[in-house]
Amino acid sequence: MTSLREILHKGSFRNVSFSWVSGTTTGGRKTVLFDFPNSDTRLSQDLGQVPDKFSMNVFITGTADDYYSKRDALITALNTAGAGELQHPTSELLKRGYGYEYFGGKKEVINYSK
């Protein structure tokens, strides 16, 4: 059986490390559809590429002594103005601004997206 430690990927944002297990990526093309009156004809116009967008569910692991300081460091890094350097766990190094959603409780999860 695979342990959680084996499926977690390591990443970092502004040199604050985290573990990542899942995420989504979207992209494609911008298109506009034109329907014409009294016609069965439809025209599609390509307006170029949609910038890729991804979302990651990241986990901060640690002992009871250092967990909250690690969590607060990541939230501070995400709230810092300007582009930051993201070492994506399964992709290239990205330099952009990011937002986040924080879910507290027994299992605290920070979702962050570009």
N, C-alpha and C positions, 0 to 999 in steps of 0.2 A: 504494500500500500504506500502511495506517495504521501509524504508529509508536507505540511504547509510550508515549512522552511525550504523544501526543494522546489516548490512552484512559485515562490516569491522572487521577483526580479528586483535588482537594486537600481536606484536612480538617485538624482539629486537636483535641487533647484537652489541656485545661489549658494552652493556648497553646503546645503542642508540636506542630509540623506533621508531617504524613505524607501519603503518596499512597495512594490506594485504587483498586483495579481490580475487585473482586468482593465479593459478600457474599450473605447469605441473610436472609430475614425470615419469621417464623412468627407465627401468631395464630389467631383463630377463637373458638369457643364451647366452654365446659366443659359436657359432657353426661354423664349417667349413664343406662345402659340397664338396664331391669328385665325379666327373663324370668320368667314365671310357670309353676309346675308344672302339668302336665296341660293346657297351653294353648298355642295357636299365637300368642298375643298377646304383643307386646313394647311396653313403654312407654319413651319417652325423655323425660327431664326436663332442661330447660335450666337450668344453674346460673350463667349469666352469661358475660361475655366473658373470654377468656384474655388476659392482658397480652401485648402484642407483644414478641417476642424477636428480636433480630437479631445477626448475626455478620458481621464484616468482616475481610478479609485486607488488612492495611496494609503498605506498603513505606516504608522510609526510604532516601532517595537522598542521595548526597553524595560528596564526594571521600574519598580514603583518610585525609585529615587530620581531617575532621569527622564521618565516618559513625558511629564508635563513640560519640562524645559525644552525637549526636542519638539514637541507639538507646538509650543509657543514660538520657537525659532522658525519653524516652517510657515506658520501663519504670518509672522513678521516679514519673512522673505516674500511671501505672496502679496502682502500689502505695500511693499516698497515700490515707489514710483519708478517708471522706466522699464526698459526691457531687462530681463534677467536671463541667465544661462541655465537651460534645462538639459541635464544629461538624461535623455530619454532611455528607459531601460532596454528597449528593443529597436531603437531607431538612432538617427544621427543626433549630434549636438544641436540644439535649437536655441536661438536668442530672441525672446519675445516677452511680452507682458502676459500675465495670466490672472485668472480670477479663481475663486474657490467657493465651495459650499461646505460647511462644517456640520457634521452630525455627531452630537455628544451622546453620552450614555455609557452603558457598560462596554459597548464596542464603539469606539470613536473612529469615524471615517472622515477623511477630507477628500472630496471630489474636486479635481481641478481641471479646468478646461481652457483651451486657447480660443 
